[in-house]
Amino acid sequence: MNKFIGIPCWLENRGKYVSHEINNNFSKMVLDSGGIPIIIPQVYDKSFLDEYINMIDALILVGGSDISPYLYKEGPNRYLESTSPIRDEVEIYLLEKAVERKIPIFGICRGMQLINIFFGGNLYQDIYSQREDVYNHSDRENRSIIYYHDIEIKENSRLYDIFGPSLVVNTFHHQAIKKVAKNFKVTATADDGIIEAIEYEKDNFIMGIQFHPEFPEHNKNFYKLFDYFIGNIK
């Protein structure tokens, strides 16, 4: 039976108009892994979003803009980058309903961070000003530069079942999980201590990663994540 995978896109200001956008690799990789992608627009209308929740079998939350620190009761750090209040509202509502229905959830970069906030955790608003001796996990001047590094994956985790003890990943972020939400466990870290993956320890199938598997040209093994996620949807 086909599995419908909801993927919220994001809003992009193009000057004369605002567009809905998403990396097409998400759709391609979901299709290649046996799912059917359902792209969800950024429209905060609960009855409208309920229709999508009723349609999908799983939810993928992808990367993008910073998350407002207001959501975890902090004022803005001076290095906070652009936020999207409408996106925060839309994706938090989708998260809430997906958790209620026990729809599997997969968070990527910003998506993992939002899951952590939703369940009561918080973030480093900017790892470079709030942590010492961290890797360069992003490049503010040239976003096309990719800094690769290894992550150490912990045993007894879904991520370990997929990849084993380590994986080479890409990295495009300056925010990261600080306090891990209750009932979540850290399943991978970088050598500098930055959290690279989390999983929910209760019944719901919820997992998050900090890196970007939608770029399979960076590591062909990234396909295994989509295969695993869609293959375990009941």
Rosetta blueprint (number, residue, H / E / L):
1 M L
2 N L
3 K E
4 F E
5 I E
6 G E
7 I E
8 P E
9 C L
10 W E
11 L E
12 E E
13 N E
14 R L
15 G L
16 K L
17 Y L
18 V E
19 S E
20 H E
21 E E
22 I L
23 N L
24 N H
25 N H
26 F H
27 S H
28 K H
29 M H
30 V H
31 L H
32 D H
33 S L
34 G L
35 G E
36 I E
37 P E
38 I E
39 I E
40 I E
41 P L
42 Q L
43 V L
44 Y L
45 D L
46 K H
47 S H
48 F H
49 L H
50 D H
51 E H
52 Y H
53 I H
54 N H
55 M H
56 I L
57 D L
58 A E
59 L E
60 I E
61 L E
62 V L
63 G L
64 G L
65 S L
66 D E
67 I L
68 S L
69 P H
70 Y H
71 L H
72 Y H
73 K L
74 E L
75 G L
76 P L
77 N L
78 R L
79 Y L
80 L L
81 E L
82 S L
83 T E
84 S L
85 P H
86 I H
87 R H
88 D H
89 E H
90 V H
91 E H
92 I H
93 Y H
94 L H
95 L H
96 E H
97 K H
98 A H
99 V H
100 E H
101 R H
102 K L
103 I L
104 P L
105 I E
106 F E
107 G E
108 I E
109 C L
110 R H
111 G H
112 M H
113 Q H
114 L H
115 I H
116 N H
117 I H
118 F H
119 F L
120 G L
121 G L
122 N L
123 L E
124 Y E
125 Q L
126 D L
127 I H
128 Y H
129 S H
130 Q H
131 R L
132 E L
133 D L
134 V L
135 Y L
136 N L
137 H L
138 S L
139 D L
140 R L
141 E L
142 N L
143 R L
144 S L
145 I L
146 I L
147 Y L
148 Y L
149 H E
150 D E
151 I E
152 E E
153 I E
154 K L
155 E L
156 N L
157 S L
158 R H
159 L H
160 Y H
161 D H
162 I H
163 F H
164 G L
165 P L
166 S E
167 L E
168 V E
169 V E
170 N L
171 T L
172 F L
173 H L
174 H L
175 Q L
176 A E
177 I E
178 K L
179 K L
180 V L
181 A L
182 K L
183 N L
184 F E
185 K E
186 V E
187 T E
188 A E
189 T E
190 A E
191 D L
192 D L
193 G L
194 I L
195 I E
196 E E
197 A E
198 I E
199 E E
200 Y E
201 E L
202 K L
203 D L
204 N L
205 F L
206 I E
207 M E
208 G E
209 I E
210 Q L
211 F L
212 H L
213 P L
214 E L
215 F L
216 P L
217 E L
218 H L
219 N L
220 K H
221 N H
222 F H
223 Y H
224 K H
225 L H
226 F H
227 D H
228 Y H
229 F H
230 I H
231 G H
232 N L
233 I L
234 K L
